[in-house]
């Protein structure tokens, strides 16, 4: 039984040895006093040397699930739908649906249960639309990586304004200090193509390859684009917004 209360699978044991990011990360170039300032993206990672001096080839993640949440009104309280789209390469193979509490603290557990409890045992990577669902229900991506036994890659179209996020969490959200600590420990986001990412269990080179291979209809990976469209329809009756 893992830290989320989710029974660990074989893939958790196989991949659980990876560190938080699968490689040593360089310290951020700068950190703002009022929040986190996004530093420059690192150069392409140098693969670790294997025994005998041979370079380790970055993994190719062919089976991926991408999660996004449904829209909700400003005065909504309670649960918000979350949609996961399962892809094999660029082919949609299935859909997962769950619910997380608005501004709550159960996103990590719900996502872990959706993944480990699904029939899609071949999954190799979890993609997230940002690191928070349903407002400020922050996903602990390192914990999700440990519980699901899969690497996690959070993708944002724009670099978050961390100082404003910190102020909102500490002033208006229950448990805001703990949630800010989850965000802060990840450090600055990294730029890949037209998006910004944070990651757990995979190297920068692997994250770069995933984004560039799956972003075939814009800057967003296709599983996240599809999850956004489906989640939008669940929340308002039709898909909307930029994808």
C-alpha positions, 0 to 999 in steps of 0.5 A: 500500500503506497503513500496515497492509500493506493495499492502499488502495482508492478510498474511502481516497483519497476520505476520507483527507484527513479529520483524526483526528476530522473536526473540531477537538476541544476539550481534555479538561476534566480529566485524572487523574494516575493515568489518564484521567478522562472529561470532559463530552461536548461540546455538539453540533458546529457544522458547518464553513463551506463556501465562500460561508458555507454550512454543511456538512451532516453525512454520513449513513452508510447502509452500516455494519459493526460488529465484536465479539469472541467470548467466551473462557475466562480460561486461553485462549491464541491466537486469538479470533474476531471478527465483523463485521455489515454493515448497510444502514440497519437491514437485515443484509446480510452477515457477516464473520469473522476472528481476532485474537490474545488480548492481541496486537497485530494487531487493527488489521491484521485489521480493515483486511483484513476490510473492504478485502478484502470484497465490500462496497465500499459500506461507509461507516463502521466501528463497534467494540465498544470499542477493544480486542478479545480482551482487550488487543489494542488497535485503533489507530482512527486507523490503521484509519481511514487504512488502511481509508479509512473513519471509525471509531466505537468505542462503549462501554456504560460509561465505561472505568476508564482508571486500572485499564486503565493499571495492568493494561497496564503490569503484566501485558501484553506491549507494555502501554506502547505499547498504553496510548499508543494509548488515551491519545492518543485522550483522554477518551470522549464521551457520546452518548445512553446510550453513550460513544464515541471516533472517527476521521474523523467529527465529533461531530455525525455520531457522534451522528446515527449512534448515535441512528439505529441504536440502535433496540433499546436504547442500542447501534447495531444492527450492534454488537448483532447482532455481539455476538449472533453472536460469542457463539454462535460462542464458546459455542454460544449467544448470551448477555449483555446486548445 
